[in-house]
Amino acid sequence: MNIPELLVKVDEDLVDLSLGLAQYRLNSDWSSDFVATASWNEQRLSVGGNLSAEWEEQAFEEGGPAVFWGTLTLLRTGPESDEFLKTLAEVYDSETAPPADGRQG
């Protein structure tokens, strides 16, 4: 599989990260599971997730685009997820990095 380079876009205090979709499954309850991957500084990054089936439209601003709120649960996929969190901390210039074994402190 060809792994895309991580795309990073910084806009004031927000950072957008773009990864490639490596796996996707629509579940019988209409929720979705996925794994997204990218490479960054010669490291492979990965993060898994589950998107809930229920999303509600929220008022954002009159005449603006529709905004929907729902639940996204991020899932650890192994050491590649740990690298993803380290990269996220790096691009946000955070001094807090996750433990190497993925456990919460």
LUMLUMLUM-529138 format. One line per 5 residues: their letters; for each residue x, y negated, z negated of N, C-alpha, C. Coordinates in Angstrom, 1 decimal. Layout:
// LUMLUMLUM-529138
a) X,Y,Z,X,Y,Z,X,Y,Z ~ ... .
END
This chain:
// LUMLUMLUM-529138
mnipe) 0.8,1.2,0.0,0.0,0.0,0.0,0.9,-1.2,0.0 ~ 0.5,-2.2,0.8,1.3,-3.5,0.9,0.8,-4.4,-0.2 ~ 1.6,-4.8,-1.1,1.2,-5.6,-2.3,1.5,-7.0,-2.0 ~ 0.5,-7.9,-2.0,0.6,-9.3,-1.7,1.4,-10.0,-2.8 ~ 2.1,-11.1,-2.4,2.8,-12.0,-3.3,1.7,-12.7,-4.1 .
llvkv) 1.9,-12.9,-5.4,1.0,-13.7,-6.2,0.9,-15.1,-5.7 ~ -0.3,-15.6,-5.5,-0.5,-17.0,-5.1,-0.8,-17.8,-6.3 ~ -0.1,-18.9,-6.6,-0.3,-19.7,-7.8,-0.7,-21.1,-7.3 ~ -1.8,-21.6,-7.8,-2.2,-23.0,-7.5,-2.4,-23.7,-8.9 ~ -1.7,-24.8,-9.1,-1.8,-25.6,-10.3,-2.6,-26.8,-10.0 .
dedlv) -3.6,-27.1,-10.8,-4.4,-28.3,-10.7,-4.6,-28.9,-12.1 ~ -3.9,-29.9,-12.4,-3.9,-30.5,-13.7,-3.6,-29.4,-14.8 ~ -4.5,-29.1,-15.6,-4.2,-28.2,-16.7,-4.7,-26.8,-16.4 ~ -5.2,-26.6,-15.1,-5.8,-25.2,-14.7,-4.8,-24.6,-13.8 ~ -4.8,-23.3,-13.8,-3.9,-22.5,-12.9,-4.8,-21.4,-12.3 .
dlslg) -4.8,-21.3,-11.0,-5.5,-20.3,-10.2,-4.5,-19.3,-9.8 ~ -4.8,-18.0,-10.0,-3.9,-16.9,-9.5,-4.7,-16.1,-8.6 ~ -4.1,-15.8,-7.4,-4.8,-14.9,-6.4,-4.0,-13.6,-6.3 ~ -4.7,-12.5,-6.5,-4.1,-11.2,-6.4,-4.9,-10.4,-5.3 ~ -4.4,-9.3,-4.8,-5.0,-8.5,-3.9,-5.9,-7.4,-4.6 .
laqyr) -7.0,-7.1,-3.9,-7.9,-6.1,-4.5,-7.4,-4.7,-4.1 ~ -7.0,-3.9,-5.1,-6.4,-2.6,-4.8,-7.5,-1.5,-4.9 ~ -8.4,-1.7,-5.8,-9.5,-0.7,-6.0,-10.8,-1.4,-6.3 ~ -11.9,-0.8,-5.9,-13.2,-1.4,-6.2,-14.2,-0.3,-6.2 ~ -15.1,-0.3,-7.2,-16.2,0.6,-7.3,-17.4,-0.1,-7.8 .
lnsdw) -18.6,0.2,-7.1,-19.9,-0.3,-7.6,-20.5,0.8,-8.4 ~ -20.8,0.5,-9.6,-21.4,1.6,-10.5,-22.9,1.7,-10.3 ~ -23.5,2.8,-10.8,-24.9,3.0,-10.7,-25.8,1.9,-11.4 ~ -25.2,1.3,-12.4,-25.9,0.2,-13.1,-25.7,-1.2,-12.5 ~ -25.1,-1.2,-11.3,-24.8,-2.4,-10.5,-23.6,-3.2,-11.1 .
ssdfv) -22.9,-2.7,-12.1,-21.7,-3.4,-12.6,-20.6,-2.9,-11.6 ~ -19.5,-3.6,-11.6,-18.4,-3.3,-10.7,-17.1,-3.1,-11.5 ~ -16.3,-2.2,-11.1,-14.9,-2.0,-11.6,-13.9,-2.3,-10.5 ~ -12.8,-2.9,-10.9,-11.8,-3.2,-9.9,-10.4,-3.2,-10.6 ~ -9.4,-3.1,-9.7,-8.0,-3.2,-10.0,-7.4,-4.2,-9.0 .
atasw) -6.8,-5.3,-9.5,-6.1,-6.2,-8.6,-4.6,-6.2,-8.8 ~ -3.9,-6.4,-7.7,-2.4,-6.3,-7.8,-1.8,-7.4,-7.0 ~ -0.5,-7.7,-7.4,0.3,-8.7,-6.7,1.7,-8.5,-7.2 ~ 2.7,-9.1,-6.5,4.1,-9.1,-6.9,4.5,-10.5,-7.3 ~ 5.4,-10.6,-8.2,5.9,-11.9,-8.7,7.3,-11.7,-9.2 .
neqrl) 8.3,-12.4,-8.6,9.7,-12.3,-9.0,10.2,-10.8,-9.0 ~ 9.8,-10.1,-8.0,10.2,-8.7,-7.8,9.5,-7.7,-8.8 ~ 8.5,-8.2,-9.5,7.8,-7.4,-10.5,6.4,-7.1,-9.9 ~ 5.9,-5.9,-10.1,4.5,-5.6,-9.7,3.6,-5.9,-10.8 ~ 2.5,-6.7,-10.5,1.5,-7.1,-11.5,0.2,-6.4,-11.2 .
svggn) -0.5,-6.1,-12.3,-1.8,-5.5,-12.1,-2.8,-5.9,-13.2 ~ -4.0,-5.9,-12.9,-5.0,-6.1,-14.0,-6.3,-5.4,-13.5 ~ -6.9,-4.8,-14.4,-8.2,-4.1,-14.1,-9.4,-4.9,-14.7 ~ -10.6,-4.6,-14.3,-11.7,-5.3,-14.9,-13.0,-4.7,-14.6 ~ -14.0,-5.1,-15.3,-15.4,-4.7,-15.1,-16.2,-6.0,-15.1 .
lsaew) -17.0,-6.2,-14.0,-17.9,-7.3,-13.9,-19.3,-6.7,-14.2 ~ -20.0,-7.4,-15.2,-21.3,-6.9,-15.6,-22.3,-7.1,-14.4 ~ -23.4,-6.4,-14.5,-24.4,-6.5,-13.4,-25.2,-7.8,-13.6 ~ -25.3,-8.4,-14.7,-26.2,-9.5,-14.9,-25.4,-10.8,-14.9 ~ -25.8,-11.7,-14.0,-25.2,-13.0,-13.8,-26.3,-14.0,-13.7 .
eeqaf) -26.3,-15.1,-14.5,-27.3,-16.1,-14.5,-26.8,-17.4,-13.9 ~ -27.6,-18.0,-13.1,-27.3,-19.3,-12.5,-27.3,-20.4,-13.6 ~ -26.3,-21.2,-13.6,-26.2,-22.3,-14.6,-26.1,-23.6,-13.9 ~ -26.8,-24.6,-14.5,-26.7,-26.0,-13.9,-25.3,-26.5,-14.1 ~ -24.7,-27.0,-13.0,-23.4,-27.5,-13.1,-23.4,-29.0,-12.9 .
eeggp) -23.8,-29.4,-11.8,-24.1,-30.9,-11.5,-25.1,-30.9,-10.4 ~ -26.0,-31.9,-10.4,-27.1,-32.0,-9.4,-26.5,-32.1,-8.0 ~ -27.0,-31.2,-7.2,-26.6,-31.2,-5.8,-25.2,-30.5,-5.6 ~ -24.6,-30.0,-6.6,-23.3,-29.3,-6.5,-23.5,-27.9,-6.1 ~ -22.4,-27.1,-6.0,-22.5,-25.7,-5.7,-23.1,-24.9,-6.9 .
avfwg) -23.7,-23.8,-6.5,-24.3,-22.9,-7.6,-23.1,-22.3,-8.4 ~ -23.4,-22.2,-9.7,-22.4,-21.6,-10.6,-23.1,-20.5,-11.4 ~ -22.5,-19.4,-11.5,-23.1,-18.2,-12.2,-22.2,-17.8,-13.3 ~ -22.9,-17.5,-14.4,-22.2,-17.0,-15.6,-22.5,-15.6,-15.9 ~ -21.5,-14.8,-16.2,-21.7,-13.4,-16.6,-20.5,-12.9,-17.4 .
tltll) -20.4,-11.6,-17.5,-19.3,-11.0,-18.3,-18.3,-10.3,-17.5 ~ -17.1,-10.7,-17.7,-15.9,-10.0,-17.1,-15.1,-9.5,-18.2 ~ -14.9,-8.2,-18.2,-14.0,-7.5,-19.2,-12.7,-7.1,-18.5 ~ -11.6,-7.7,-19.0,-10.3,-7.3,-18.4,-9.8,-6.1,-19.0 ~ -9.2,-5.2,-18.2,-8.7,-3.9,-18.7,-7.2,-3.7,-18.4 .
rtgpe) -6.5,-3.2,-19.4,-5.1,-2.9,-19.2,-4.9,-1.7,-18.3 ~ -4.0,-1.8,-17.3,-3.7,-0.7,-16.4,-2.3,-0.2,-16.7 ~ -1.7,-0.6,-17.7,-0.3,-0.1,-18.1,0.7,-1.2,-18.1 ~ 1.9,-0.9,-17.9,3.0,-1.9,-18.0,2.8,-3.0,-16.9 ~ 2.2,-2.7,-15.8,1.9,-3.8,-14.8,1.0,-4.8,-15.3 .
sdefl) 0.0,-4.5,-16.2,-0.8,-5.5,-16.8,-0.1,-6.3,-17.8 ~ 0.9,-5.7,-18.5,1.7,-6.4,-19.5,2.5,-7.5,-18.7 ~ 3.0,-7.1,-17.5,3.7,-8.1,-16.7,2.8,-9.2,-16.2 ~ 1.5,-8.8,-15.9,0.6,-9.8,-15.5,0.4,-10.9,-16.6 ~ 0.2,-10.4,-17.8,0.0,-11.3,-18.9,1.3,-12.2,-19.2 .
ktlae) 2.5,-11.6,-19.0,3.7,-12.4,-19.2,3.8,-13.5,-18.1 ~ 3.4,-13.1,-16.9,3.4,-14.1,-15.8,2.4,-15.2,-16.0 ~ 1.2,-14.8,-16.5,0.2,-15.8,-16.8,0.7,-16.8,-17.9 ~ 1.4,-16.3,-18.9,2.0,-17.1,-19.9,3.1,-18.0,-19.3 ~ 3.8,-17.5,-18.4,4.9,-18.2,-17.7,4.3,-19.4,-16.9 .
vydse) 3.3,-19.1,-16.1,2.8,-20.2,-15.2,2.0,-21.2,-16.0 ~ 1.5,-20.9,-17.2,0.9,-21.9,-18.1,1.9,-22.5,-19.0 ~ 3.2,-22.2,-18.9,4.3,-22.7,-19.8,4.0,-22.4,-21.3 ~ 3.4,-21.2,-21.5,3.1,-20.8,-22.9,4.3,-20.2,-23.5 ~ 4.4,-20.4,-24.8,5.5,-19.8,-25.6,5.0,-18.5,-26.1 .
tappa) 3.7,-18.2,-26.0,3.1,-17.0,-26.5,3.1,-15.9,-25.4 ~ 3.8,-14.8,-25.7,3.8,-13.7,-24.7,3.2,-12.5,-25.4 ~ 2.5,-11.6,-24.6,2.0,-10.4,-25.2,3.1,-9.4,-25.6 ~ 2.8,-8.6,-26.6,3.8,-7.6,-27.0,4.1,-6.6,-25.8 ~ 5.3,-6.1,-25.8,5.7,-5.3,-24.6,4.9,-4.0,-24.5 .
dgrqg) 4.3,-3.5,-25.7,3.5,-2.3,-25.6,2.1,-2.5,-25.3 ~ 1.7,-3.8,-25.1,0.3,-4.1,-24.8,-0.7,-4.2,-26.0 ~ -0.2,-3.9,-27.2,-1.1,-4.0,-28.4,-1.3,-5.5,-28.8 ~ -2.4,-5.8,-29.3,-2.7,-7.1,-29.8,-2.0,-7.3,-31.1 ~ -1.5,-8.5,-31.3,-0.7,-8.8,-32.6,-1.6,-9.3,-33.7 .
END
